[in-house]
Amino acid sequence: MPAVPKRSAGLLMYRGSAADLAVLLVHPGGPFWANKDIGAWSIPKGELSPGEDPLAAAQREFAEETGVRPRGAFRPLGEVVQAGGKRVVAWAVEGDFDPAALVSNTFELVWPPRSGRTMRFAEVDCAEWFSPAVARQKIVAGQRPFIARLAQLLEEG
């Protein structure tokens, strides 16, 4: 029986209008991502638990990865399938998060590999506002459609 693809939910926070749009992306923490930039950033997101409401999961994950629980109108951006088969569903929310205030949850990892030493890393090591053009370069390729969908929503009003 084939494995069921993982499903995640996330939020794309934005500020400004269609003419001066900026989107908030986060950079994954830990040693695997330490020297990666282009194509490594993401919307704040995380895996859904069985039976969990996707929007509630997206809000929880945003709070866990940034330290802030966003409020406002959540506008659906649909779902994408990333390389490897992971499905990500997202919503846009207007906000003005200060990247300097980032407080991320952490995870443990044996590092270096096979060393027997367990180290703790931030799940997200930084957040930054980007223009849509720069965000399309920085974000994981499978999540690029979220930026285009947000721009279209804002243009439509």
HUVENFEN-V433313 format. One record per run of one state. SS is the DSSP state (2 for helix, 1 for strand, 0 for the rest). FROM is the first residue (numbers start at 1). TO is the last residue. Records with the same first field share a line. If there is no record, write none. Layout:
SS = FROM-TO, FROM-TO
This chain:
0 = 1-6, 16-21, 29-40, 43-43, 48-53, 67-74, 82-86, 95-98, 102-105, 111-117, 123-123, 131-131, 140-140, 157-157
1 = 7-15, 22-28, 41-42, 44-47, 75-81, 87-94, 106-110, 118-122, 124-130, 139-139
2 = 54-66, 99-101, 132-138, 141-156
